[in-house]
Amino acid sequence: MLLRREVPADEPAVESVVARAFATGDGAEPVEVGLLRALRAGPDWLPRLSWVAVDAQDRVVGHAVCSVAHVGSAPVVALGPVAVRPRLQGRGTGTALVHALLGAADVLGAPLVALLGEPAFYGRFGFVAGTSLGVLPPEPSWGPYFQVRTLTAYAPRVRGPFQYAPPFRDL
Ligand SMILES: CC(C)(COP(=O)(O)OP(=O)(O)OC[C@H]1O[C@@H](n2cnc3c(N)ncnc32)[C@H](O)[C@@H]1OP(=O)(O)O)[C@@H](O)C(=O)NCCC(=O)NCCS
């Protein structure tokens, strides 16, 4: 497996991986696919933080993306969706993608990465509950599932209400 930035030719394969990873079994298109399209079409998509995992034949087996978000008025980065082709899950691809995007976001100078996800998965990457650092989710009910990972440029003044890019808010 190799990781690299997404290029335009990857878009259909990325969409397919996301659709399969988030499939609910009822045949309906998962909301994450529409979210991805809306993010991609808007100003908050971060092309330098859209990465694919590919196999030896350069077929996309996983994808992760970050978009612009805010804590108060401070720009930060939101991670997700993260998706791995179902039959290839559990082999380290998702872990590699998250590490890669955290490294890339750090190089780009983002103060923190935020997400809504399973603490059991994301805790291993240094994510902690946002509330423990004063970064507050838009929905208090998100509780421990709203997590942040601080990066080198982090300063404690980056605190307050968190806001995703509009496509997340429209979900
Ligand atoms: C979550 C996901 C991206 C992880 O990718 P992956 O390649 O399977 O992950 P890895 O092989 O690197 O890591 C596997 C570990 O993640 C854990 N894990 C996977 N999904 C998890 C979940 N929903 N909750 C908690 N832990 C989870 C596994 O239990 C395993 O833990 P272990 O290392 O302690 O045994 C992938 O399972 C996926 O696409 N899931 C469906 C979509 C999704 O839920 N995405 C995340 C929300 S944006």
PDBQT file of the ligand as one rigid body, heavy atoms in Angstrom, charges set to zero:
ROOT
HETATM    1  C1  LIG A 201     -12.691   3.398  10.415  1.00  0.00    +0.000 C 
HETATM    2  C2  LIG A 201     -11.850   2.951   9.233  1.00  0.00    +0.000 C 
HETATM    3  C3  LIG A 201     -11.489   4.140   8.363  1.00  0.00    +0.000 C 
HETATM    4  C4  LIG A 201     -10.565   2.320   9.772  1.00  0.00    +0.000 C 
HETATM    5  O1  LIG A 201      -9.777   1.869   8.688  1.00  0.00    +0.000 OA
HETATM    6  P1  LIG A 201      -9.010   0.461   8.772  1.00  0.00    +0.000 P 
HETATM    7  O2  LIG A 201      -8.069   0.385   7.634  1.00  0.00    +0.000 OA
HETATM    8  O3  LIG A 201     -10.015  -0.618   8.893  1.00  0.00    +0.000 OA
HETATM    9  O4  LIG A 201      -8.258   0.648  10.162  1.00  0.00    +0.000 OA
HETATM   10  P2  LIG A 201      -6.885   0.027  10.648  1.00  0.00    +0.000 P 
HETATM   11  O5  LIG A 201      -6.703  -1.340  10.039  1.00  0.00    +0.000 OA
HETATM   12  O6  LIG A 201      -5.810   0.997  10.434  1.00  0.00    +0.000 OA
HETATM   13  O7  LIG A 201      -7.137  -0.056  12.190  1.00  0.00    +0.000 OA
HETATM   14  C5  LIG A 201      -7.998  -1.027  12.671  1.00  0.00    +0.000 C 
HETATM   15  C6  LIG A 201      -8.329  -0.666  14.108  1.00  0.00    +0.000 C 
HETATM   16  O8  LIG A 201      -9.359   0.327  14.078  1.00  0.00    +0.000 OA
HETATM   17  C7  LIG A 201     -10.424  -0.117  14.888  1.00  0.00    +0.000 C 
HETATM   18  N1  LIG A 201     -11.673   0.430  14.387  1.00  0.00    +0.000 N 
HETATM   19  C8  LIG A 201     -12.117   0.418  13.103  1.00  0.00    +0.000 A 
HETATM   20  N2  LIG A 201     -13.337   0.988  13.052  1.00  0.00    +0.000 NA
HETATM   21  C9  LIG A 201     -13.656   1.347  14.308  1.00  0.00    +0.000 A 
HETATM   22  C10 LIG A 201     -14.777   1.963  14.907  1.00  0.00    +0.000 A 
HETATM   23  N3  LIG A 201     -15.848   2.328  14.198  1.00  0.00    +0.000 N 
HETATM   24  N4  LIG A 201     -14.735   2.170  16.242  1.00  0.00    +0.000 NA
HETATM   25  C11 LIG A 201     -13.678   1.818  16.986  1.00  0.00    +0.000 A 
HETATM   26  N5  LIG A 201     -12.590   1.234  16.475  1.00  0.00    +0.000 NA
HETATM   27  C12 LIG A 201     -12.582   0.985  15.170  1.00  0.00    +0.000 A 
HETATM   28  C13 LIG A 201     -10.353  -1.624  14.791  1.00  0.00    +0.000 C 
HETATM   29  O9  LIG A 201     -10.998  -2.224  15.876  1.00  0.00    +0.000 OA
HETATM   30  C14 LIG A 201      -8.866  -1.865  14.859  1.00  0.00    +0.000 C 
HETATM   31  O10 LIG A 201      -8.440  -1.744  16.195  1.00  0.00    +0.000 OA
HETATM   32  P3  LIG A 201      -7.154  -2.517  16.752  1.00  0.00    +0.000 P 
HETATM   33  O11 LIG A 201      -5.980  -1.997  15.981  1.00  0.00    +0.000 OA
HETATM   34  O12 LIG A 201      -7.112  -2.121  18.199  1.00  0.00    +0.000 OA
HETATM   35  O13 LIG A 201      -7.426  -3.952  16.501  1.00  0.00    +0.000 OA
HETATM   36  C15 LIG A 201     -12.574   1.857   8.377  1.00  0.00    +0.000 C 
HETATM   37  O14 LIG A 201     -12.900   0.770   9.213  1.00  0.00    +0.000 OA
HETATM   38  C16 LIG A 201     -13.827   2.352   7.685  1.00  0.00    +0.000 C 
HETATM   39  O15 LIG A 201     -13.767   2.811   6.527  1.00  0.00    +0.000 OA
HETATM   40  N6  LIG A 201     -14.979   2.237   8.383  1.00  0.00    +0.000 N 
HETATM   41  C17 LIG A 201     -16.251   2.648   7.790  1.00  0.00    +0.000 C 
HETATM   42  C18 LIG A 201     -16.337   4.147   7.665  1.00  0.00    +0.000 C 
HETATM   43  C19 LIG A 201     -16.105   4.867   8.987  1.00  0.00    +0.000 C 
HETATM   44  O16 LIG A 201     -16.730   4.543   9.994  1.00  0.00    +0.000 OA
HETATM   45  N7  LIG A 201     -15.169   5.849   8.971  1.00  0.00    +0.000 N 
HETATM   46  C20 LIG A 201     -14.785   6.572  10.170  1.00  0.00    +0.000 C 
HETATM   47  C21 LIG A 201     -15.633   7.725  10.464  1.00  0.00    +0.000 C 
HETATM   48  S1  LIG A 201     -15.280   9.125   9.443  1.00  0.00    +0.000 SA
ENDROOT
TORSDOF 0
